Amino acid sequence: MKQVQLSAPADLVLKNGIVYTVDAFRTIASAVAVKDKRVVRVGNSEDVQPLIGDNTQVIDLKGQMVLPAFIDSHMHPAMSGEMILFNVDLTDSYSHEDNIKKIKLFADNHPETTAIRGAGFSRSDYDEIGPRKEWLDEIDSKRPIALRSVDLHSLWVNSRALEMAGITKDTSNPENGVIMKDPDTGEPTGLLQEPGAMAFVDNLMPKVSKQQYKDTLIRLQEWFNSLGMTTSFDAWVEMGLPNYYEAYQELAEAGLLTVRYRGAWYMDPADDYQAQIEKGRELSKRFKTDHWQIHAFKFFADQIIEEETGLLLEPYSHRQNHYGLKVWDDEILRQAFALVDKAGFQIHVHQIGDGAARYVLDALGKVQKENGKRDARHSFAHIQLILPEDIRRMAMLGVNAIIAPYWAVAEDYYWELDLPYLGEERVNRMFPVQSLFDAGLNVAIHSDYGVTEPDFMWAFYSGIKRCLPKRIFKKMYGDMPDYKRITDPTVRLSDKKQIGVLPSKEQMATLEEMIEAATINGAKANFLEKNLGSIEVGKLADLVVLDRNLFAVNVENIPEAKVVITFFEGKMVYSAEGAHAHL
């Protein structure tokens, strides 16, 4: 094993552990030494003993496991965190009644605010028309109320917000958006779907200050570090929000970040794509610290199944001749992709439906022929539905597969929305996790936070078993004395006391694959593998210590594994002993 000869003692030594390096040979060692932020020795406890000096921090792991620190390859940290941390937080509400209580409590406790904002309600708690404006009117009819769904694709507003935005029964659906209306009266119900419609009200809300975004990032990184995470990809940075991206930049320049961020500029399909790409390229030149860079452009190919805006090759099962929402014109998308690719940036695509995968791959294929093949590492994020032939096309084009194993389960969204919208055959081939690995794709993990918490033990378990861990099920649905798993897709959750396994056992991944997706593959997806993703000499010492060896426990116990210590570039940024880092 490669070693470095040191003339001075190491800064940090971890010994007597199970060090799963995730190197090319998947080596298991027992000790690691760190000097000047980087790993300088990997081996056994005897190998690192000569590197221990008077000032070396030595940690006896006593059999605990060490992994490379985790990477979340698609999330919305500053955007979601600000909405959740400083406004109405509905992420832990799992019923309409809970939502109303929390909204009212916030409104009563903050009489000084000119608008009530928040996020986290679940669309599966409501019917197809969604939550109603009247319920919010009863809480406050004078101030605008705007609450984003947990999936970030819809906005629940009151009558005052609709009035301020000028939305009436006569307002047509905007491009890339839907104004939900009552089928009997034609009046807007209070649900605005997708960016085009949400912008009517979002643009009226108070602007978030740079300091608020900074406070959000500092709060979030404590929590992220406690989950073993030290690298993240912000998948939606708006060029028109300098407070947003400058908050990252100023924290990075001040050396205050303990999570390194990469990001993508959001491409608005309603604006001039050439002007957006040119502006994004110029702005990106400013961000050159190791801890904050933007090297990608984010495109929505479609939206989501649950809002009936994910793009399908065949119609939705419950709506004749409805295929969803296609965000981009084919030729405009090809031209935009060609510019981004030629400039050396990554193309990062939100892809949910199989129809979205098809037309994006068509465009990427044309761009590769036009610009020539390079190590571009363009990405699909989410990949809920895709046909096998298009998985193979992803592999041929070198496209990263950024997946959320958390969602590869049968829970409320599956039973209440996905099953009736897609039908049994399609719903049961959602999230083809193992097929993506088998095709040779670089598969990385994401949480899409604030959609899902970046809980990697949960991600590992759901990727392996295709169902929710018991502790997550209990958190969402309460006590479950008759807890059992079901595999029959025709059986519905009975008063929330059963948990479904998403069918297709052949799509169950392995623990090794899940760890790789959270570490080395995440590094590769972000062009960071030379410095991160595995525990090897010369790489940055981003490490996470777990309280147990994941390979030595029953898979049912993986979700109970705890992060004990997290290191960011050799510095301890989280320790479970006496720590209270949680949101």
C-alpha positions in Angstrom: 0.0 0.0 0.0 1.3 3.4 -1.0 2.9 5.4 1.9 4.5 8.8 2.3 7.8 9.2 4.2 7.3 12.0 6.8 9.9 14.1 8.4 7.4 15.3 11.0 4.7 13.6 13.1 1.2 13.3 11.8 -1.5 15.7 12.9 -4.1 12.9 13.3 -4.0 9.2 13.6 -7.0 6.8 13.7 -6.2 3.2 14.7 -7.8 -0.1 15.6 -10.7 0.4 13.3 -12.4 -1.0 10.2 -11.3 1.4 7.5 -13.2 0.7 4.3 -11.1 2.7 1.8 -13.4 2.5 -1.3 -10.2 2.5 -3.3 -10.0 0.6 -6.6 -9.4 -2.6 -4.8 -11.9 -1.9 -2.0 -9.1 -2.4 0.5 -10.0 -2.7 4.2 -7.3 -1.3 6.6 -7.3 -0.6 10.3 -5.5 2.8 10.6 -5.2 6.1 8.9 -2.7 9.0 9.4 -3.3 12.6 8.4 -0.9 15.5 7.9 -1.7 19.0 6.6 -5.3 18.1 5.7 -4.4 15.0 3.7 -4.1 11.3 4.2 -0.4 10.3 4.5 -0.7 6.7 5.5 -3.3 3.9 5.3 -2.5 0.5 6.7 -2.5 -1.2 10.1 -1.9 0.2 13.6 1.8 -0.7 13.4 2.2 1.2 10.1 1.0 4.5 11.7 2.8 4.1 15.0 6.0 5.8 13.9 4.0 8.9 12.8 2.6 9.5 16.3 4.3 12.5 18.0 3.7 14.5 21.2 1.1 16.7 19.4 -0.6 14.0 17.3 -4.3 13.6 18.0 -4.7 9.8 18.4 -8.1 8.2 18.3 -8.5 4.5 19.2 -11.5 3.5 17.1 -12.0 0.2 19.1 -13.5 -1.5 16.1 -15.6 1.3 14.8 -15.9 1.8 11.0 -14.2 4.6 9.0 -15.5 5.6 5.5 -14.8 8.5 3.2 -17.2 11.3 4.2 -20.4 11.4 2.3 -21.3 13.4 -0.8 -24.8 14.5 -1.6 -24.8 15.1 -5.4 -28.1 17.1 -5.8 -29.8 19.2 -3.2 -31.1 22.7 -2.4 -29.4 23.6 0.8 -29.6 27.4 1.0 -32.9 27.7 -0.7 -34.7 25.0 1.3 -32.9 25.6 4.5 -33.8 29.3 4.6 -37.5 28.4 4.0 -37.5 25.7 6.7 -35.3 27.2 9.4 -36.7 30.7 9.6 -40.3 30.3 8.4 -43.1 27.8 8.8 -41.6 24.3 9.0 -44.0 21.6 7.9 -41.4 18.9 7.1 -42.3 17.0 10.2 -46.1 17.3 9.6 -47.8 14.3 8.2 -51.5 15.4 8.1 -53.6 18.4 7.2 -54.4 19.0 10.8 -50.8 19.2 11.7 -50.1 21.6 8.9 -52.9 23.9 10.0 -51.8 23.9 13.6 -48.2 24.8 12.7 -49.2 27.5 10.2 -51.5 29.1 12.8 -48.9 28.9 15.5 -46.3 30.7 13.3 -48.8 33.3 12.3 -49.8 34.0 15.9 -46.2 34.2 17.1 -45.0 36.5 14.3 -47.5 39.3 14.0 -44.8 41.6 12.8 -44.1 39.8 9.5 -45.6 41.2 6.3 -45.9 37.8 4.7 -46.0 34.2 5.9 -43.7 31.8 4.1 -42.7 28.2 4.7 -42.3 24.8 3.2 -42.7 21.1 3.8 -46.4 20.1 3.2 -46.9 16.8 1.4 -49.1 16.6 -1.7 -50.1 13.1 -0.7 -52.1 14.6 2.2 -54.5 16.2 -0.3 -56.6 15.3 -3.3 -55.7 16.1 -7.0 -56.9 19.7 -6.6 -54.6 20.1 -3.6 -54.9 22.2 -0.4 -57.4 25.1 -0.6 -56.9 28.8 -0.2 -59.8 29.0 2.2 -58.0 27.0 4.9 -55.3 29.6 4.9 -57.7 32.5 4.8 -59.1 31.3 8.1 -55.7 31.7 9.6 -54.9 35.1 8.1 -56.7 36.9 5.3 -54.8 40.1 5.4 -51.2 38.9 4.9 -50.1 36.8 1.9 -49.3 33.2 2.8 -47.1 31.1 0.5 -46.0 27.6 1.5 -43.9 25.4 -0.7 -44.6 21.6 -0.9 -41.9 19.2 0.4 -41.1 18.3 -3.2 -40.6 22.0 -4.1 -42.9 21.8 -7.1 -46.0 23.5 -5.8 -47.0 26.5 -3.8 -50.1 26.7 -1.5 -51.3 30.2 -1.1 -54.2 32.2 0.4 -56.7 34.5 -1.3 -54.6 37.6 -0.4 -51.6 36.2 -2.2 -53.7 35.4 -5.3 -55.2 38.9 -5.2 -51.7 40.6 -4.9 -50.5 38.4 -7.8 -53.5 39.3 -9.9 -54.6 35.7 -10.3 -58.3 35.2 -11.1 -60.4 32.5 -12.8 -59.6 34.2 -16.1 -55.8 33.9 -15.6 -54.4 31.4 -18.1 -51.7 28.9 -17.2 -48.3 30.3 -17.8 -45.6 28.6 -19.7 -44.0 25.9 -17.4 -46.7 26.1 -14.8 -50.3 25.3 -13.8 -52.8 27.4 -11.8 -55.0 24.8 -10.2 -58.7 25.7 -10.6 -61.9 24.3 -9.1 -63.5 22.1 -11.8 -67.0 23.4 -10.9 -66.4 27.1 -10.4 -63.3 27.7 -12.3 -61.9 29.7 -9.4 -58.2 29.3 -8.4 -58.0 26.8 -5.5 -54.8 28.1 -4.0 -52.4 25.6 -5.5 -49.8 26.9 -8.0 -47.8 24.2 -9.7 -44.3 24.4 -11.1 -42.0 27.4 -11.5 -44.0 29.3 -14.1 -47.0 29.5 -11.8 -45.2 29.8 -8.5 -43.3 32.8 -9.8 -46.5 34.9 -9.7 -46.4 34.9 -5.9 -42.7 34.1 -5.2 -41.8 37.4 -6.9 -44.0 39.3 -4.4 -42.5 37.8 -1.3 -39.9 39.7 0.8 -36.4 39.3 -0.5 -34.0 37.1 1.5 -30.9 38.9 2.7 -27.4 37.7 2.3 -27.0 37.4 6.0 -30.1 35.2 6.2 -28.6 32.9 3.6 -25.3 32.9 5.5 -27.1 32.0 8.8 -28.8 29.2 6.9 -25.6 27.7 5.6 -23.9 27.9 9.0 -26.8 26.2 10.7 -27.1 23.6 7.9 -23.5 22.6 7.9 -23.5 21.6 11.6 -26.4 19.3 10.8 -24.8 18.0 7.6 -21.5 17.3 9.4 -23.4 15.4 12.0 -24.7 13.1 9.2 -21.2 12.5 8.0 -21.6 14.8 4.9 -18.8 17.2 3.8 -19.6 17.8 0.1 -22.8 18.9 -1.6 -24.0 19.9 -5.0 -26.5 22.9 -5.0 -28.7 22.1 -8.0 -30.5 25.4 -8.3 -28.6 28.7 -8.1 -30.4 31.6 -9.7 -28.3 34.2 -11.5 -30.8 36.9 -10.4 -30.2 36.3 -6.7 -26.7 37.7 -5.8 -27.5 37.5 -2.1 -27.7 33.7 -2.6 -24.5 33.0 -4.4 -22.5 35.7 -2.6 -23.4 34.2 0.7 -21.6 31.0 -0.3 -18.7 33.0 -1.7 -18.1 35.2 1.3 -18.3 32.2 3.7 -15.9 30.3 1.5 -13.4 33.2 1.3 -13.6 33.6 5.1 -12.8 29.9 5.6 -16.1 29.3 7.5 -17.5 26.5 5.5 -17.2 22.9 6.7 -19.0 21.6 3.7 -17.6 22.2 0.2 -20.2 23.1 -2.4 -20.4 22.8 -6.1 -23.4 24.2 -7.9 -25.4 24.7 -11.1 -27.0 27.8 -12.6 -30.7 27.4 -13.0 -31.8 27.8 -16.7 -35.1 29.5 -17.0 -36.9 28.2 -20.2 -38.8 31.5 -20.5 -35.6 33.6 -20.9 -33.0 33.9 -23.6 -30.8 30.8 -23.2 -27.8 32.4 -24.8 -27.8 35.4 -22.5 -28.2 33.1 -19.4 -25.3 30.9 -20.4 -23.0 33.8 -21.1 -23.9 35.4 -17.7 -23.5 32.2 -15.9 -20.0 31.6 -17.5 -18.9 35.1 -16.4 -20.2 34.8 -12.9 -18.6 31.4 -12.4 -15.2 33.0 -12.9 -15.5 34.7 -9.6 -15.9 31.4 -7.6 -12.5 29.8 -7.4 -12.1 28.8 -3.8 -11.9 25.1 -3.0 -15.2 25.2 -1.1 -17.5 27.0 -3.6 -17.6 26.7 -7.3 -20.2 26.6 -10.0 -19.4 24.3 -13.0 -22.8 23.3 -14.3 -26.1 24.5 -15.7 -29.4 23.0 -14.4 -32.1 22.2 -16.9 -35.6 20.9 -16.0 -36.6 18.4 -18.7 -40.0 17.9 -17.1 -41.4 18.3 -13.6 -42.9 15.5 -11.3 -45.4 12.7 -11.6 -47.2 13.7 -8.4 -48.2 17.0 -10.0 -49.0 15.3 -13.3 -46.2 17.3 -14.8 -43.6 14.6 -15.3 -43.3 13.9 -19.0 -44.3 10.4 -20.1 -44.0 8.4 -23.3 -47.5 7.0 -22.7 -50.5 9.0 -21.3 -51.2 9.2 -17.5 -53.4 6.3 -16.5 -56.1 8.5 -15.1 -56.1 11.3 -17.7 -56.7 10.5 -21.3 -54.2 12.0 -23.7 -52.3 13.8 -20.9 -48.5 13.2 -21.1 -47.3 15.7 -18.7 -45.2 18.9 -19.2 -42.4 19.2 -21.7 -40.2 22.1 -20.5 -38.0 22.7 -23.5 -38.4 22.8 -27.3 -36.2 20.1 -28.8 -34.2 22.4 -31.0 -33.7 25.1 -28.4 -32.6 22.5 -25.9 -30.1 21.1 -28.4 -28.7 24.6 -29.0 -28.5 25.4 -25.3 -26.8 22.1 -24.5 -24.3 22.7 -27.3 -23.3 26.0 -25.9 -22.9 24.7 -22.3 -20.9 21.7 -23.5 -18.6 23.7 -25.7 -17.9 26.0 -22.8 -16.7 23.0 -20.8 -19.5 23.1 -18.2 -21.6 20.2 -17.1 -25.2 19.8 -18.1 -27.3 18.8 -15.0 -30.8 17.6 -15.9 -33.9 17.1 -13.7 -35.4 14.0 -15.3 -38.4 12.2 -13.9 -40.5 10.7 -16.7 -39.4 8.4 -19.5 -40.5 11.0 -22.0 -38.1 13.5 -20.5 -35.3 11.0 -20.7 -36.0 10.3 -24.3 -35.9 13.8 -25.7 -32.9 14.9 -23.5 -30.8 11.9 -24.6 -31.7 12.8 -28.2 -30.4 16.3 -27.7 -27.2 15.1 -25.8 -26.5 12.6 -28.6 -26.7 15.3 -31.3 -24.4 17.6 -29.2 -21.8 14.9 -28.8 -21.7 14.4 -32.5 -21.5 18.2 -33.0 -18.9 19.1 -30.4 -17.0 15.8 -30.2 -16.8 13.4 -27.4 -15.1 14.6 -24.2 -15.1 13.8 -20.5 -18.2 15.9 -19.9 -19.9 13.9 -17.1 -23.3 15.4 -17.8 -25.9 14.2 -15.3 -29.5 13.0 -14.9 -31.0 13.6 -11.4 -33.8 11.6 -10.0 -34.5 9.0 -12.8 -37.9 7.9 -11.6 -38.9 6.3 -14.9 -36.7 5.3 -17.8 -36.7 2.5 -20.4 -33.9 0.0 -20.5 -32.8 1.2 -24.0 -32.4 4.7 -22.6 -30.3 3.5 -19.7 -28.0 2.0 -22.3 -27.9 5.4 -24.1 -27.0 7.1 -20.9 -24.0 4.7 -20.5 -22.9 5.3 -24.1 -23.0 9.1 -23.6 -21.2 8.9 -20.2 -24.1 10.4 -18.3 -24.0 10.3 -14.5 -27.0 8.8 -12.7 -27.9 10.8 -9.6 -30.5 8.8 -7.6 -32.5 9.1 -4.4 -32.7 5.6 -2.9 -35.0 7.2 -0.2 -37.8 7.3 -2.8 -37.4 3.7 -4.1 -40.1 2.6 -1.6 -43.9 2.1 -1.5 -45.3 4.7 0.8 -47.9 7.4 0.6 -46.8 9.0 -2.7 -46.7 5.5 -4.2 -50.2 4.5 -3.1 -52.0 7.8 -3.3 -50.5 9.4 -6.4 -48.0 7.3 -8.4 -50.1 4.1 -8.6 -53.3 5.7 -9.9 -51.3 8.1 -12.2 -49.0 5.5 -13.7 -50.8 2.2 -13.4 -49.4 -1.0 -11.9 -46.9 -1.9 -14.7 -45.2 1.5 -14.8 -45.3 2.2 -11.1 -43.5 -1.0 -10.3 -40.5 -0.3 -12.5 -39.9 3.1 -10.9 -36.3 3.9 -9.7 -34.4 1.1 -11.5 -31.4 1.4 -9.1 -29.6 -1.9 -9.9 -30.1 -1.5 -13.7 -28.2 1.8 -13.5 -25.3 0.1 -11.8 -25.4 -2.9 -14.1 -25.2 -0.6 -17.2 -21.9 0.7 -15.9 -23.1 4.2 -15.1 -21.5 6.3 -12.5 -24.3 6.2 -9.9 -24.3 8.8 -7.1 -26.7 9.5 -4.3 -28.8 12.6 -3.6 -31.4 13.6 -1.1 -32.9 16.6 -3.0 -33.0 18.4 0.4 -35.4 19.9 1.5 -37.4 17.1 -0.2 -35.6 14.5 2.0 -33.1 14.6 4.8 -29.6 13.6 3.7 -29.6 10.6 6.0 -27.2 8.2 4.4 -28.0 5.2 6.6 -31.6 5.5 5.4 -30.4 5.9 1.8 -28.2 2.7 2.1 -31.1 0.7 3.6 -33.7 1.8 1.1 -31.4 1.2 -1.8 -30.8 -2.3 -0.6 -34.3 -3.3 0.6 -36.6 -0.9 -1.4 -38.6 0.0 1.6 -38.5 2.5 4.5 -36.5 1.8 7.6 -38.6 1.2 10.7 -37.4 4.3 12.4 -38.3 6.5 9.4 -41.7 4.8 9.1 -42.4 5.4 12.7 -41.4 9.1 12.4 -43.7 9.5 9.5 -46.7 7.4 10.6 -46.4 7.0 14.3 -46.4 3.8 16.4 -46.9 0.6 14.5 -47.7 -2.4 16.7 -48.6 -4.5 13.6 -45.7 -3.3 11.5 -45.0 -5.6 8.6 -43.8 -5.4 5.1 -45.9 -6.1 2.1 -44.8 -6.9 -1.5 -48.2 -7.1 -3.2 -48.6 -3.9 -5.2 -52.4 -4.2 -5.1 -52.4 -3.9 -1.3 -52.8 -0.4 0.1 -51.5 0.9 3.3 -54.1 0.0 5.9 -54.4 3.0 8.2 -50.7 3.6 7.9 -49.7 0.4 9.7 -48.1 -1.4 6.8 -45.1 -0.6 4.8 -44.6 -1.5 1.2 -41.6 -2.8 -0.6 -41.3 -1.3 -4.1 -41.5 -4.4 -6.3 -38.7 -5.7 -8.6 -36.3 -7.5 -6.4 -33.7 -7.4 -9.2 -33.5 -3.7 -8.6 -32.2 -4.1 -5.0 -28.6 -2.8 -4.8 -25.8 -4.0 -2.6 -24.2 -2.3 0.4 -21.0 -1.9 -1.5 -22.8 -0.1 -4.3 -24.6 2.2 -2.0 -21.4 3.2 -0.2 -19.7 3.8 -3.5 -22.6 6.0 -4.7 -22.3 8.1 -1.5 -18.5 8.5 -1.8 -16.3 7.8 -4.8 -19.1 8.0 -7.3 -20.3 11.3 -5.9 -16.7 12.6 -6.2 -16.6 11.5 -9.8 -19.9 13.1 -10.6 -18.4 16.4 -9.5 -14.9 16.0 -10.9 -13.5 15.7 -7.4 -12.2 12.1 -7.4 -8.5 13.2 -7.3 -9.0 14.7 -3.9 -12.1 13.0 -2.4 -14.3 9.9 -2.4 -11.8 7.3 -1.1 -9.3 7.0 1.7 -6.0 7.0 -0.1 -2.6 8.6 0.4 -2.6 12.2 -1.0 -6.4 12.7 -0.8 -8.1 15.2 1.5 -8.9 13.7 4.9 -12.7 13.9 4.7 -13.6 11.0 6.9 -16.6 9.7 8.8 -16.5 7.3 11.8 -19.5 5.1 12.3 -20.3 3.3 15.6 -20.5 -0.1 13.8 -19.1 -2.1 10.9 -21.9 -2.0 8.3 -20.6 -5.2 6.7 -20.8 -7.1 10.0 -24.4 -6.3 11.0 -27.8 -7.5 9.8 -29.0 -5.2 7.0 -32.0 -4.4 9.3 -29.6 -2.7 11.7 -27.9 -0.5 9.1 -30.4 2.4 9.6 -29.5 2.4 13.3 -25.8 3.1 12.7 -24.7 6.4 14.1 -22.1 8.9 13.0 -19.6 9.2 15.8 -17.1 11.7 14.3 -16.8 13.6 11.0 -13.6 15.1 9.7 -13.4 17.8 7.1 -9.9 18.1 5.6 -8.5 16.5 8.7 -10.3 18.8 11.1 -12.9 17.3 13.4 -16.2 19.1 12.6 -18.6 16.8 14.4 -18.3 14.6 17.5 -21.3 12.7 18.9 -19.9 13.1 22.4 -21.8 16.1 23.7 -23.0 17.2 20.3 -26.4 18.5 19.6 -26.2 19.2 15.9 -29.7 18.6 14.5 -32.3 20.7 12.8 
